[in-house]
Amino acid sequence: QVQLVESGGGSVQPGGSLRLSCAASGYPFPRLLLAWFRQVPGKHREGVAGIYTELSHTNIADSVKGRFTISQDNAKNTVYLQMDNLQPGDTAMYYCAAFKNEMSGRWWRPLQQLLQEDFPFWGKGTLVIISS
């Protein structure tokens, strides 16, 4: 099993920044595909960014490209979502999710598509509120 713990959510004004953290355990970190999703009530869970930790290969959703970046700290088994120029439309619960790359190359499609059904492991989420 993979355990994921998110932190860093909060309330900021439009134009502000936040950095979310996701600490992973229970599986070798370099073989994880880790992703960030967000969800508002009544809507589907949207994938916003992913990173395959062995190669630091990333994907950022078009809806947040240019404002959000994803990175990793191998020493801390942690990935980060840096969110800049936040807007009210970014208000959501943000979740960290993991895919175990148990066979070579299997991480590619889940990273490209960022669909929640491809990720079996989830954290409990952290709330981000953008409001003036």
Backbone as JSON Lines, residues from 0, in Angstrom:
{"i":0,"aa":"Q","n":[0.83,-1.19,0.0],"ca":[0.0,0.0,0.0],"c":[0.87,1.25,0.0]}
{"i":1,"aa":"V","n":[0.36,2.26,-0.6],"ca":[1.04,3.55,-0.62],"c":[0.25,4.5,0.26]}
{"i":2,"aa":"Q","n":[0.95,5.15,1.18],"ca":[0.3,6.14,2.02],"c":[0.72,7.53,1.54]}
{"i":3,"aa":"L","n":[-0.26,8.43,1.5],"ca":[-0.04,9.79,1.02],"c":[-0.61,10.78,2.02]}
{"i":4,"aa":"V","n":[0.18,11.78,2.35],"ca":[-0.27,12.81,3.28],"c":[-0.04,14.17,2.66]}
{"i":5,"aa":"E","n":[-1.12,14.9,2.43],"ca":[-1.03,16.24,1.85],"c":[-0.98,17.3,2.95]}
{"i":6,"aa":"S","n":[-0.38,18.42,2.61],"ca":[-0.38,19.58,3.49],"c":[-0.18,20.83,2.64]}
{"i":7,"aa":"G","n":[-0.42,21.99,3.26],"ca":[-0.12,23.25,2.6],"c":[-1.32,24.02,2.1]}
{"i":8,"aa":"G","n":[-2.51,23.46,2.24],"ca":[-3.68,24.21,1.8],"c":[-3.95,25.39,2.7]}
{"i":9,"aa":"G","n":[-4.87,26.23,2.25],"ca":[-5.22,27.4,3.03],"c":[-6.04,28.36,2.21]}
{"i":10,"aa":"S","n":[-6.18,29.57,2.72],"ca":[-6.96,30.61,2.07],"c":[-6.05,31.76,1.69]}
{"i":11,"aa":"V","n":[-6.11,32.16,0.41],"ca":[-5.32,33.28,-0.06],"c":[-6.18,34.16,-0.95]}
{"i":12,"aa":"Q","n":[-5.7,35.37,-1.18],"ca":[-6.4,36.29,-2.07],"c":[-6.04,35.99,-3.52]}
{"i":13,"aa":"P","n":[-6.9,36.41,-4.43],"ca":[-6.55,36.24,-5.86],"c":[-5.2,36.85,-6.17]}
{"i":14,"aa":"G","n":[-4.43,36.13,-6.99],"ca":[-3.09,36.57,-7.33],"c":[-2.03,36.01,-6.4]}
{"i":15,"aa":"G","n":[-2.44,35.41,-5.31],"ca":[-1.51,34.86,-4.34],"c":[-0.96,33.5,-4.75]}
{"i":16,"aa":"S","n":[-0.14,32.94,-3.88],"ca":[0.51,31.66,-4.14],"c":[0.37,30.73,-2.95]}
{"i":17,"aa":"L","n":[0.41,29.45,-3.25],"ca":[0.46,28.41,-2.23],"c":[1.35,27.28,-2.74]}
{"i":18,"aa":"R","n":[1.96,26.56,-1.82],"ca":[2.69,25.35,-2.2],"c":[2.13,24.19,-1.4]}
{"i":19,"aa":"L","n":[1.61,23.22,-2.12],"ca":[1.11,22.0,-1.51],"c":[2.21,20.95,-1.47]}
{"i":20,"aa":"S","n":[2.18,20.13,-0.42],"ca":[3.15,19.04,-0.28],"c":[2.41,17.72,-0.18]}
{"i":21,"aa":"C","n":[3.05,16.68,-0.7],"ca":[2.5,15.32,-0.6],"c":[3.65,14.4,-0.22]}
{"i":22,"aa":"A","n":[3.59,13.87,0.99],"ca":[4.61,12.93,1.46],"c":[4.13,11.51,1.2]}
{"i":23,"aa":"A","n":[4.97,10.72,0.51],"ca":[4.6,9.36,0.14],"c":[5.41,8.35,0.94]}
{"i":24,"aa":"S","n":[4.79,7.23,1.26],"ca":[5.49,6.14,1.95],"c":[4.84,4.82,1.58]}
{"i":25,"aa":"G","n":[5.56,3.73,1.88],"ca":[5.0,2.4,1.66],"c":[5.42,1.76,0.35]}
{"i":26,"aa":"Y","n":[6.16,2.46,-0.49],"ca":[6.59,1.93,-1.78],"c":[7.81,2.74,-2.2]}
{"i":27,"aa":"P","n":[8.75,2.11,-2.93],"ca":[9.94,2.86,-3.36],"c":[9.59,4.12,-4.13]}
{"i":28,"aa":"F","n":[10.02,5.24,-3.62],"ca":[9.64,6.53,-4.19],"c":[9.99,6.66,-5.67]}
{"i":29,"aa":"P","n":[11.18,6.2,-6.12],"ca":[11.52,6.39,-7.55],"c":[10.62,5.62,-8.51]}
{"i":30,"aa":"R","n":[9.77,4.73,-8.01],"ca":[8.92,3.96,-8.9],"c":[7.46,4.4,-8.81]}
{"i":31,"aa":"L","n":[7.25,5.59,-8.28],"ca":[5.91,6.11,-8.16],"c":[5.63,7.19,-9.2]}
{"i":32,"aa":"L","n":[4.45,7.14,-9.74],"ca":[3.88,8.27,-10.46],"c":[2.95,8.96,-9.47]}
{"i":33,"aa":"L","n":[3.24,10.21,-9.18],"ca":[2.44,10.98,-8.23],"c":[1.76,12.12,-8.96]}
{"i":34,"aa":"A","n":[0.53,12.37,-8.57],"ca":[-0.25,13.39,-9.27],"c":[-1.11,14.18,-8.3]}
{"i":35,"aa":"W","n":[-1.47,15.36,-8.73],"ca":[-2.39,16.22,-8.0],"c":[-3.7,16.32,-8.78]}
{"i":36,"aa":"F","n":[-4.78,16.14,-8.04],"ca":[-6.11,16.33,-8.58],"c":[-6.83,17.37,-7.72]}
{"i":37,"aa":"R","n":[-7.89,17.92,-8.29],"ca":[-8.71,18.83,-7.5],"c":[-10.17,18.56,-7.8]}
{"i":38,"aa":"Q","n":[-10.99,18.89,-6.81],"ca":[-12.41,18.63,-6.96],"c":[-13.23,19.66,-6.19]}
{"i":39,"aa":"V","n":[-14.29,20.12,-6.85],"ca":[-15.29,20.96,-6.19],"c":[-16.58,20.17,-6.14]}
{"i":40,"aa":"P","n":[-17.44,20.48,-5.19],"ca":[-18.68,19.7,-5.06],"c":[-19.49,19.7,-6.36]}
{"i":41,"aa":"G","n":[-19.95,18.53,-6.75],"ca":[-20.79,18.41,-7.93],"c":[-20.04,18.26,-9.23]}
{"i":42,"aa":"K","n":[-18.71,18.28,-9.17],"ca":[-17.92,18.16,-10.39],"c":[-16.97,16.96,-10.27]}
{"i":43,"aa":"H","n":[-16.5,16.52,-11.43],"ca":[-15.57,15.4,-11.42],"c":[-14.21,15.84,-10.9]}
{"i":44,"aa":"R","n":[-13.42,14.87,-10.51],"ca":[-12.08,15.16,-10.0],"c":[-11.16,15.41,-11.2]}
{"i":45,"aa":"E","n":[-10.55,16.56,-11.2],"ca":[-9.73,17.02,-12.34],"c":[-8.25,16.84,-12.05]}
{"i":46,"aa":"G","n":[-7.54,16.19,-12.96],"ca":[-6.1,16.07,-12.81],"c":[-5.42,17.36,-13.22]}
{"i":47,"aa":"V","n":[-4.53,17.89,-12.38],"ca":[-3.88,19.16,-12.69],"c":[-2.39,19.01,-12.96]}
{"i":48,"aa":"A","n":[-1.74,18.01,-12.37],"ca":[-0.3,17.85,-12.58],"c":[0.14,16.47,-12.13]}
{"i":49,"aa":"G","n":[1.18,15.97,-12.8],"ca":[1.73,14.68,-12.41],"c":[3.22,14.65,-12.63]}
{"i":50,"aa":"I","n":[3.89,13.75,-11.92],"ca":[5.33,13.59,-12.06],"c":[5.71,12.13,-11.86]}
{"i":51,"aa":"Y","n":[6.5,11.6,-12.79],"ca":[7.05,10.27,-12.6],"c":[8.42,10.45,-11.97]}
{"i":52,"aa":"T","n":[8.54,10.01,-10.75],"ca":[9.66,10.4,-9.9],"c":[11.01,9.87,-10.38]}
{"i":53,"aa":"E","n":[11.04,8.68,-11.0],"ca":[12.33,8.13,-11.43],"c":[13.01,9.04,-12.44]}
{"i":54,"aa":"L","n":[12.21,9.65,-13.34],"ca":[12.77,10.44,-14.42],"c":[12.46,11.93,-14.28]}
{"i":55,"aa":"S","n":[11.7,12.28,-13.23],"ca":[11.23,13.66,-13.06],"c":[10.48,14.15,-14.29]}
{"i":56,"aa":"H","n":[9.79,13.25,-14.93],"ca":[9.0,13.6,-16.12],"c":[7.65,14.11,-15.65]}
{"i":57,"aa":"T","n":[7.25,15.26,-16.16],"ca":[6.05,15.91,-15.65],"c":[5.0,16.14,-16.73]}
{"i":58,"aa":"N","n":[3.79,16.37,-16.27],"ca":[2.71,16.81,-17.13],"c":[1.86,17.79,-16.34]}
{"i":59,"aa":"I","n":[1.51,18.89,-16.97],"ca":[0.69,19.91,-16.34],"c":[-0.56,20.1,-17.2]}
{"i":60,"aa":"A","n":[-1.71,20.11,-16.58],"ca":[-2.96,20.3,-17.32],"c":[-3.01,21.67,-17.96]}
{"i":61,"aa":"D","n":[-3.63,21.75,-19.12],"ca":[-3.72,23.03,-19.83],"c":[-4.41,24.1,-18.99]}
{"i":62,"aa":"S","n":[-5.36,23.69,-18.15],"ca":[-6.13,24.65,-17.36],"c":[-5.28,25.41,-16.36]}
{"i":63,"aa":"V","n":[-4.12,24.88,-16.0],"ca":[-3.26,25.53,-15.01],"c":[-1.85,25.78,-15.52]}
{"i":64,"aa":"K","n":[-1.6,25.43,-16.76],"ca":[-0.26,25.57,-17.31],"c":[0.17,27.03,-17.26]}
{"i":65,"aa":"G","n":[1.41,27.23,-16.86],"ca":[1.93,28.59,-16.73],"c":[1.75,29.17,-15.33]}
{"i":66,"aa":"R","n":[0.9,28.53,-14.53],"ca":[0.68,29.01,-13.15],"c":[1.07,27.96,-12.11]}
{"i":67,"aa":"F","n":[0.92,26.69,-12.44],"ca":[1.22,25.6,-11.5],"c":[2.47,24.86,-11.99]}
{"i":68,"aa":"T","n":[3.3,24.46,-11.05],"ca":[4.43,23.59,-11.35],"c":[4.49,22.46,-10.32]}
{"i":69,"aa":"I","n":[5.02,21.33,-10.74],"ca":[5.16,20.19,-9.86],"c":[6.63,19.82,-9.77]}
{"i":70,"aa":"S","n":[7.06,19.46,-8.57],"ca":[8.46,19.11,-8.37],"c":[8.56,18.03,-7.29]}
{"i":71,"aa":"Q","n":[9.77,17.55,-7.07],"ca":[9.95,16.47,-6.1],"c":[11.19,16.7,-5.27]}
{"i":72,"aa":"D","n":[11.2,16.1,-4.09],"ca":[12.37,16.06,-3.22],"c":[12.58,14.6,-2.86]}
{"i":73,"aa":"N","n":[13.56,13.98,-3.5],"ca":[13.77,12.55,-3.29],"c":[14.19,12.23,-1.87]}
{"i":74,"aa":"A","n":[14.93,13.13,-1.24],"ca":[15.39,12.88,0.12],"c":[14.22,12.85,1.11]}
{"i":75,"aa":"K","n":[13.14,13.54,0.76],"ca":[11.98,13.62,1.66],"c":[10.8,12.78,1.16]}
{"i":76,"aa":"N","n":[10.98,12.08,0.03],"ca":[9.88,11.31,-0.56],"c":[8.63,12.17,-0.7]}
{"i":77,"aa":"T","n":[8.81,13.34,-1.21],"ca":[7.75,14.34,-1.25],"c":[7.67,15.0,-2.62]}
{"i":78,"aa":"V","n":[6.46,15.23,-3.08],"ca":[6.24,16.05,-4.26],"c":[5.51,17.32,-3.85]}
{"i":79,"aa":"Y","n":[5.73,18.35,-4.64],"ca":[5.17,19.66,-4.35],"c":[4.35,20.15,-5.54]}
{"i":80,"aa":"L","n":[3.32,20.9,-5.24],"ca":[2.57,21.61,-6.26],"c":[2.65,23.09,-5.93]}
{"i":81,"aa":"Q","n":[3.44,23.8,-6.71],"ca":[3.55,25.25,-6.55],"c":[2.47,25.91,-7.38]}
{"i":82,"aa":"M","n":[1.64,26.69,-6.73],"ca":[0.5,27.32,-7.39],"c":[0.64,28.83,-7.27]}
{"i":83,"aa":"D","n":[0.79,29.48,-8.4],"ca":[0.97,30.93,-8.45],"c":[-0.19,31.59,-9.17]}
{"i":84,"aa":"N","n":[-0.34,32.89,-8.94],"ca":[-1.42,33.66,-9.55],"c":[-2.75,32.93,-9.4]}
{"i":85,"aa":"L","n":[-3.04,32.55,-8.19],"ca":[-4.26,31.79,-7.92],"c":[-5.49,32.65,-8.15]}
{"i":86,"aa":"Q","n":[-6.53,31.99,-8.67],"ca":[-7.78,32.67,-8.99],"c":[-8.94,31.96,-8.28]}
{"i":87,"aa":"P","n":[-10.08,32.64,-8.14],"ca":[-11.21,31.99,-7.46],"c":[-11.58,30.64,-8.06]}
{"i":88,"aa":"G","n":[-11.39,30.47,-9.34],"ca":[-11.7,29.2,-9.97],"c":[-10.79,28.06,-9.55]}
{"i":89,"aa":"D","n":[-9.71,28.38,-8.85],"ca":[-8.82,27.34,-8.34],"c":[-9.27,26.8,-6.98]}
{"i":90,"aa":"T","n":[-10.29,27.4,-6.42],"ca":[-10.83,26.93,-5.14],"c":[-11.32,25.49,-5.28]}
{"i":91,"aa":"A","n":[-10.81,24.62,-4.43],"ca":[-11.15,23.2,-4.52],"c":[-10.47,22.44,-3.4]}
{"i":92,"aa":"M","n":[-10.87,21.2,-3.25],"ca":[-10.11,20.26,-2.43],"c":[-9.05,19.66,-3.35]}
{"i":93,"aa":"Y","n":[-7.81,19.69,-2.92],"ca":[-6.72,19.16,-3.7],"c":[-6.25,17.84,-3.1]}
{"i":94,"aa":"Y","n":[-6.13,16.84,-3.96],"ca":[-5.75,15.49,-3.55],"c":[-4.46,15.08,-4.23]}
{"i":95,"aa":"C","n":[-3.65,14.35,-3.48],"ca":[-2.48,13.69,-4.03],"c":[-2.85,12.23,-4.31]}
{"i":96,"aa":"A","n":[-2.37,11.72,-5.44],"ca":[-2.68,10.35,-5.83],"c":[-1.43,9.66,-6.35]}
{"i":97,"aa":"A","n":[-1.41,8.33,-6.25],"ca":[-0.23,7.58,-6.64],"c":[-0.58,6.39,-7.51]}
{"i":98,"aa":"F","n":[0.36,6.1,-8.43],"ca":[0.3,4.93,-9.3],"c":[1.63,4.23,-9.15]}
{"i":99,"aa":"K","n":[1.59,2.94,-8.87],"ca":[2.84,2.19,-8.73],"c":[3.28,1.68,-10.09]}
{"i":100,"aa":"N","n":[4.49,2.05,-10.5],"ca":[5.0,1.59,-11.78],"c":[5.67,0.23,-11.59]}
{"i":101,"aa":"E","n":[4.88,-0.83,-11.65],"ca":[5.38,-2.17,-11.38],"c":[5.95,-2.86,-12.62]}
{"i":102,"aa":"M","n":[5.68,-2.3,-13.79],"ca":[6.27,-2.81,-15.03],"c":[6.79,-1.64,-15.84]}
{"i":103,"aa":"S","n":[7.89,-1.85,-16.52],"ca":[8.56,-0.77,-17.24],"c":[7.61,-0.07,-18.21]}
{"i":104,"aa":"G","n":[7.58,1.26,-18.1],"ca":[6.84,2.05,-19.06],"c":[5.37,2.22,-18.81]}
{"i":105,"aa":"R","n":[4.84,1.57,-17.79],"ca":[3.41,1.65,-17.57],"c":[2.97,3.03,-17.08]}
{"i":106,"aa":"W","n":[3.9,3.82,-16.6],"ca":[3.56,5.12,-16.04],"c":[3.18,6.14,-17.11]}
{"i":107,"aa":"W","n":[3.56,5.9,-18.35],"ca":[3.46,6.95,-19.38],"c":[2.0,7.39,-19.61]}
{"i":108,"aa":"R","n":[1.1,6.43,-19.88],"ca":[-0.27,6.81,-20.2],"c":[-0.98,7.47,-19.03]}
{"i":109,"aa":"P","n":[-0.9,6.91,-17.83],"ca":[-1.54,7.61,-16.7],"c":[-1.02,9.02,-16.49]}
{"i":110,"aa":"L","n":[0.27,9.25,-16.74],"ca":[0.8,10.6,-16.6],"c":[0.21,11.53,-17.66]}
{"i":111,"aa":"Q","n":[0.11,11.03,-18.87],"ca":[-0.39,11.88,-19.95],"c":[-1.87,12.2,-19.79]}
{"i":112,"aa":"Q","n":[-2.65,11.24,-19.31],"ca":[-4.1,11.41,-19.25],"c":[-4.59,11.99,-17.93]}
{"i":113,"aa":"L","n":[-3.9,11.75,-16.83],"ca":[-4.3,12.26,-15.51],"c":[-5.78,12.0,-15.24]}
{"i":114,"aa":"L","n":[-6.14,10.73,-15.31],"ca":[-7.52,10.33,-15.01],"c":[-7.55,9.65,-13.65]}
{"i":115,"aa":"Q","n":[-8.52,10.01,-12.85],"ca":[-8.55,9.51,-11.48],"c":[-8.64,7.98,-11.43]}
{"i":116,"aa":"E","n":[-9.25,7.35,-12.41],"ca":[-9.42,5.9,-12.36],"c":[-8.11,5.15,-12.54]}
{"i":117,"aa":"D","n":[-7.07,5.82,-12.97],"ca":[-5.77,5.19,-13.13],"c":[-4.94,5.19,-11.86]}
{"i":118,"aa":"F","n":[-5.41,5.89,-10.83],"ca":[-4.63,6.07,-9.61],"c":[-5.33,5.37,-8.45]}
{"i":119,"aa":"P","n":[-4.8,4.28,-7.94],"ca":[-5.49,3.53,-6.89],"c":[-5.26,4.05,-5.47]}
{"i":120,"aa":"F","n":[-4.28,4.92,-5.29],"ca":[-3.95,5.36,-3.93],"c":[-4.15,6.86,-3.82]}
{"i":121,"aa":"W","n":[-4.8,7.27,-2.71],"ca":[-5.19,8.67,-2.56],"c":[-4.93,9.15,-1.14]}
{"i":122,"aa":"G","n":[-4.56,10.41,-1.04],"ca":[-4.54,11.05,0.25],"c":[-5.91,11.58,0.61]}
{"i":123,"aa":"K","n":[-6.0,12.21,1.78],"ca":[-7.29,12.69,2.27],"c":[-7.64,14.08,1.75]}
{"i":124,"aa":"G","n":[-6.66,14.76,1.17],"ca":[-6.93,16.04,0.57],"c":[-6.58,17.22,1.46]}
{"i":125,"aa":"T","n":[-6.39,18.36,0.81],"ca":[-6.14,19.61,1.52],"c":[-6.92,20.7,0.8]}
{"i":126,"aa":"L","n":[-7.57,21.56,1.57],"ca":[-8.51,22.54,1.0],"c":[-7.79,23.83,0.63]}
{"i":127,"aa":"V","n":[-8.06,24.3,-0.58],"ca":[-7.53,25.56,-1.07],"c":[-8.69,26.49,-1.38]}
{"i":128,"aa":"I","n":[-8.66,27.68,-0.78],"ca":[-9.73,28.67,-0.98],"c":[-9.1,29.96,-1.47]}
{"i":129,"aa":"I","n":[-9.6,30.43,-2.59],"ca":[-9.13,31.7,-3.14],"c":[-10.28,32.69,-3.06]}
{"i":130,"aa":"S","n":[-10.09,33.7,-2.25],"ca":[-11.18,34.65,-2.03],"c":[-10.63,35.99,-1.6]}
{"i":131,"aa":"S","n":[-11.29,37.04,-2.09],"ca":[-10.9,38.38,-1.66],"c":[-11.7,38.82,-0.45]}
